């Protein structure tokens, strides 16, 4: 049996996302779900940062381009939110790139846009 990285933390975060989805349902913009999730994180005492800026290095040089993680939870998990019809492999690849840029090991790709909350654990 293999160890699942940040199992308890990710389970808890996904549960908070489910609470948001159960309350709001599908159909809102990503920004609405993000605001609701921020309330859940705060009220449950989960340490997080929102819209964390990460630099991108190329051949030893830092690019002028960068990216913003929707959330970094407990300084170890990237939380990437979507409100779309269906997650695709390109969303997973995007999350992998975010993990590489941030040097973090786990990303949770959360989609509020389906009938039921969907998510993927993305491990670098």
Secondary structure, DSSP 4 states (H G I P E B T S, - for coil): -PPPTTHHHHHHHHHHHHHHHHHH-S-S-HHHHHHHHHHHHHHTT--EEEEEEEEEEETTEEEEEEEEEEEEETTTEEEEEE-SS---HHHHHHHHHHHHHHT-SEEEEEE-SSSS-EEEEEE-
